[in-house]
C-alpha cells in the first residue's frame, strides 16, 4: 500500500470496462518502478506489476483491508511480463481471463477429474459427455436470442454471434 500511495497522480490513467467503455471511477497505473522485484525479474524477464483502483464495492467490504475501508477504494495487483500495450488494455485483458478458472472448477464438478474406468474408450466417452455438458452450461449463461433486437443488429441479434436472425 505504501508503493501505491507514492504513485504520482500523472501515473494513473482511466480504466476500461470489458466492453471498452472508459470507467471514470476506475484508475490503473504501472507500479513496477516503486517495488523491489530483483529476485523476481531474474526468473521472469520483463516482469511488470500493474495496480487497479476502483470504488469499494459493498460485497467486497468484509474482505477489504483497513486502509481500503478508510479510503473507500479497492486495489488489485496484476503481475505480467507483457511488454507492449496500454496499461488500461492490459488490465482489461487480465480481468477478462478470470472466467477460465470458473470454467475449470465447473468441469471438475461435472466429473472431468474422475475417470470411471481402466478402459480408454469409456474414459474418452465420459470426457466427451462432460465437454458437451460444459458447452451447454456455457451457452445457457448467455441471454436468449430476442428477435426484437434483430432490427437494430440484423446479423447478430443478441451480440453473441450465436445466430443470424433474420435468416440470410
Residue pairs with C-beta under 8 A, 6 or more apart in sequence:
1 65
1 67
1 75
3 31
3 34
3 35
4 31
4 51
4 53
4 75
6 34
7 29
7 31
7 34
7 51
11 29
11 30
12 27
12 28
12 29
12 53
13 27
13 28
13 29
13 86
13 87
13 88
14 22
14 23
14 24
14 26
14 27
14 28
14 88
15 22
15 23
15 26
15 27
15 28
15 52
15 54
15 88
15 91
15 92
16 22
16 23
16 88
16 89
16 91
16 92
17 23
17 92
18 92
18 95
18 96
20 92
23 54
25 54
25 55
26 52
26 53
26 54
26 55
27 52
27 53
27 54
28 50
28 51
28 52
28 53
28 87
28 88
28 91
29 50
29 51
29 53
29 87
30 48
30 49
30 50
30 51
30 87
31 49
31 50
31 51
31 77
32 47
32 48
32 49
35 49
37 47
37 49
40 47
41 47
44 81
45 81
46 81
46 82
46 83
47 79
47 80
47 81
48 79
48 80
48 81
48 82
48 83
49 77
49 78
49 79
50 77
50 78
50 80
50 87
50 90
50 91
50 94
51 75
51 76
51 77
51 78
52 75
52 76
52 77
52 78
52 91
52 95
53 73
53 74
53 75
54 73
54 74
54 76
55 72
55 73
55 74
56 64
56 68
56 69
56 71
56 72
56 73
56 74
57 74
60 74
61 69
64 74
68 74
68 75
78 90
78 91
78 94
80 90
80 94
82 90
85 93
103 134
103 138
106 134
106 137
107 113
107 130
107 134
110 130
110 133
110 134
111 126
111 130
112 127
112 130
115 123
115 126
116 122
116 123
116 126
117 123
117 126
139 162
142 158
142 160
142 162
143 158
144 158
145 157
145 158
145 162
145 163
145 165
146 157
146 158
147 157
147 165
149 157
149 158
150 157
150 165
150 166
153 159
154 165
154 166
155 164
155 168
156 162
156 163
156 164
157 163
157 165
